[in-house]
Amino acid sequence: MTVAEILEQAKTLSAQERKELAKMLIDSLDVPISSSGEPPEHWGRALNRLLDELGPIDLIYPEIEDPVEWVQHIRQEQHQRRLGDWGEDA
């Protein structure tokens, strides 16, 4: 059976039955379709585009290469800023 033959048979359906058929066909698609009729942009491309729009990010303490050491340094700095020096030896 060809698509043209199927369409001819679909013309014999009532308006409500055609709506149901159209909904069933759309629901059976694997790829979600946006209102523009094109598949949505891949999340990775959207993320890359967003990062390009934001521009470069200024890093704090770029000289610290070890991530664990960097996090410890930031936490110690935040602790000092929040609580101040209460006579504790660091």
Backbone bond lengths (Angstrom), bond angles and torsions (degrees), N, CA, C in turn:
res aa  C-N    CA-C-N  psi(-1)  N-CA   C-N-CA  omega(-1)  CA-C   N-CA-C  phi
1 M - - - 1.445 - - 1.528 107.94 -
2 T 1.323 117.89 132.91 1.462 122.37 -178.68 1.525 110.12 -93.07
3 V 1.310 115.20 167.41 1.472 120.83 178.44 1.524 110.00 -63.03
4 A 1.325 117.31 -38.66 1.465 120.90 179.50 1.531 110.55 -62.00
5 E 1.335 116.91 -41.36 1.469 120.19 178.54 1.535 111.02 -65.78
6 I 1.310 116.13 -38.72 1.468 119.78 178.53 1.524 110.27 -65.09
7 L 1.325 116.57 -40.99 1.466 120.25 178.57 1.529 111.55 -64.66
8 E 1.303 116.53 -38.32 1.469 119.78 177.08 1.522 110.85 -62.12
9 Q 1.322 116.06 -41.90 1.463 119.51 177.92 1.531 110.79 -67.47
10 A 1.341 117.15 -35.74 1.463 120.61 -179.77 1.528 111.13 -65.20
11 K 1.343 116.87 -28.19 1.470 120.45 179.61 1.521 112.07 -66.08
12 T 1.311 116.46 -22.13 1.465 119.56 -179.71 1.530 112.01 -81.25
13 L 1.328 117.40 -10.40 1.460 121.45 179.96 1.532 110.50 -77.31
14 S 1.319 115.73 157.74 1.462 120.33 175.45 1.526 108.84 -72.84
15 A 1.323 116.30 167.82 1.463 120.57 -178.94 1.528 110.88 -59.61
16 Q 1.313 117.29 -42.41 1.468 121.51 179.85 1.527 110.86 -64.63
17 E 1.327 116.65 -42.00 1.460 119.96 179.35 1.528 111.14 -65.88
18 R 1.340 117.18 -36.27 1.470 120.10 177.39 1.527 111.19 -66.26
19 K 1.345 116.06 -38.33 1.468 119.35 177.09 1.523 110.34 -62.94
20 E 1.332 116.09 -43.28 1.460 119.91 178.88 1.523 111.19 -63.75
21 L 1.338 116.26 -41.30 1.459 120.56 178.51 1.532 110.22 -62.89
22 A 1.332 116.64 -44.81 1.468 120.42 179.91 1.524 110.59 -61.89
23 K 1.329 116.86 -42.30 1.467 120.34 178.97 1.519 110.47 -63.55
24 M 1.319 117.26 -41.71 1.462 120.51 179.17 1.527 110.99 -63.53
25 L 1.329 116.99 -39.89 1.466 120.35 178.99 1.524 110.91 -65.80
26 I 1.334 117.06 -42.98 1.471 120.70 179.76 1.516 110.22 -65.29
27 D 1.334 117.35 -42.59 1.459 120.86 -179.90 1.524 112.19 -65.24
28 S 1.311 117.65 -24.96 1.460 120.56 -178.72 1.526 112.85 -81.11
29 L 1.329 117.80 -9.12 1.461 120.22 179.46 1.520 110.15 -68.95
30 D 1.332 116.65 144.39 1.458 121.91 178.94 1.524 111.59 -79.98
31 V 1.323 117.18 -32.23 1.459 122.13 -174.92 1.519 109.19 -102.11
32 P 1.346 118.12 124.47 1.454 118.92 176.05 1.519 110.29 -65.31
33 I 1.310 116.69 141.68 1.462 121.79 -178.01 1.514 108.69 -112.40
34 S 1.330 115.65 131.26 1.458 120.22 178.57 1.520 109.28 -79.55
35 S 1.327 116.23 177.69 1.460 120.60 -178.90 1.526 111.93 -65.31
36 S 1.344 117.26 -22.27 1.465 119.92 179.28 1.525 111.52 -83.09
37 G 1.331 118.03 -5.73 1.456 121.26 179.01 1.511 113.75 90.05
38 E 1.339 118.06 -1.44 1.457 121.58 179.66 1.525 109.73 -105.77
39 P 1.334 118.07 150.59 1.461 119.00 176.46 1.526 110.20 -63.24
40 P 1.343 117.98 150.47 1.464 119.69 -178.32 1.522 111.24 -66.80
41 E 1.328 114.81 155.81 1.460 120.92 -179.92 1.527 109.65 -66.33
42 H 1.315 116.15 140.21 1.468 121.40 178.08 1.528 108.57 -60.83
43 W 1.345 116.79 140.90 1.462 120.73 -175.69 1.521 111.73 -60.95
44 G 1.318 118.17 -32.47 1.460 121.09 179.91 1.519 111.78 -66.78
45 R 1.319 116.41 -40.67 1.474 119.67 177.32 1.520 111.12 -67.26
46 A 1.331 116.03 -39.16 1.465 119.60 178.09 1.529 110.44 -63.17
47 L 1.337 116.97 -40.02 1.461 121.17 178.69 1.525 110.90 -65.46
48 N 1.335 116.96 -44.29 1.463 120.00 178.36 1.530 111.42 -61.70
49 R 1.325 116.52 -40.78 1.459 119.87 178.59 1.528 110.64 -63.31
50 L 1.340 116.59 -42.12 1.460 121.07 178.72 1.520 111.32 -62.81
51 L 1.330 117.24 -43.40 1.456 120.53 178.85 1.524 111.31 -64.14
52 D 1.332 117.32 -36.63 1.466 120.44 176.53 1.524 111.00 -64.79
53 E 1.332 116.95 -37.47 1.467 120.67 179.28 1.525 111.41 -68.56
54 L 1.347 116.94 -35.07 1.461 120.46 -178.43 1.522 112.43 -70.63
55 G 1.302 117.02 -31.26 1.454 120.67 -178.63 1.514 111.51 84.48
56 P 1.342 116.46 -172.19 1.470 119.65 -176.57 1.533 111.67 -68.22
57 I 1.315 115.51 151.60 1.458 122.75 -179.87 1.525 107.79 -107.77
58 D 1.336 116.58 127.60 1.456 120.79 177.35 1.522 109.21 -77.57
59 L 1.317 116.01 123.46 1.454 121.20 -178.92 1.526 110.28 -91.10
60 I 1.328 116.16 145.03 1.450 121.79 174.78 1.523 106.82 -93.75
61 Y 1.296 117.03 129.08 1.469 124.09 -179.87 1.530 111.90 56.91
62 P 1.334 118.02 58.53 1.470 119.30 179.40 1.529 112.89 -66.64
63 E 1.336 116.79 -14.98 1.466 119.00 -179.79 1.531 112.17 -72.77
64 I 1.351 118.37 -19.55 1.466 121.53 177.30 1.526 107.97 -84.41
65 E 1.331 116.51 111.15 1.461 120.78 -175.09 1.524 113.48 -89.94
66 D 1.337 117.62 -26.55 1.463 121.65 -178.92 1.538 108.68 -79.34
67 P 1.339 118.51 120.27 1.466 119.93 -176.60 1.527 113.61 -63.34
68 V 1.328 117.58 -34.74 1.468 120.47 179.81 1.527 109.46 -67.24
69 E 1.308 116.02 -44.98 1.463 120.91 178.21 1.529 110.55 -62.48
70 W 1.328 116.43 -39.63 1.469 120.90 179.92 1.530 110.76 -62.93
71 V 1.347 117.02 -45.61 1.464 120.94 179.87 1.526 110.09 -64.41
72 Q 1.326 117.86 -42.16 1.464 120.86 178.58 1.523 110.88 -61.65
73 H 1.312 116.81 -41.21 1.461 121.09 178.95 1.535 110.95 -63.73
74 I 1.324 116.90 -44.30 1.467 121.11 179.12 1.522 110.45 -63.80
75 R 1.326 117.47 -43.84 1.472 120.91 179.73 1.525 111.28 -63.81
76 Q 1.318 116.81 -41.53 1.458 120.21 178.24 1.528 110.25 -63.04
77 E 1.304 116.86 -42.32 1.460 121.44 178.47 1.536 111.09 -63.24
78 Q 1.340 117.61 -42.85 1.461 121.04 177.89 1.522 110.98 -64.83
79 H 1.328 116.80 -39.68 1.460 121.58 178.40 1.533 109.82 -61.06
80 Q 1.314 116.05 -45.91 1.470 120.89 178.82 1.528 110.62 -61.36
81 R 1.303 116.67 -42.22 1.465 121.13 -178.01 1.533 110.91 -67.31
82 R 1.341 117.38 -39.92 1.462 121.19 -178.84 1.517 112.55 -73.16
83 L 1.323 115.78 -47.44 1.453 119.67 -171.13 1.524 114.13 -102.92
84 G 1.298 116.84 -18.91 1.452 119.63 -177.29 1.522 111.39 72.58
85 D 1.297 115.99 -171.28 1.472 121.41 179.79 1.523 108.37 -97.18
86 W 1.304 118.45 111.86 1.456 124.06 -178.84 1.537 110.13 -104.43
87 G 1.296 114.59 28.53 1.450 118.03 179.60 1.520 112.84 86.26
88 E 1.316 117.13 12.48 1.453 120.62 179.92 1.505 109.55 -82.33
89 D 1.321 115.61 140.98 1.459 120.08 173.88 1.514 108.16 -89.13
90 A 1.322 116.48 125.52 1.460 120.20 -178.39 1.492 110.69 -92.92
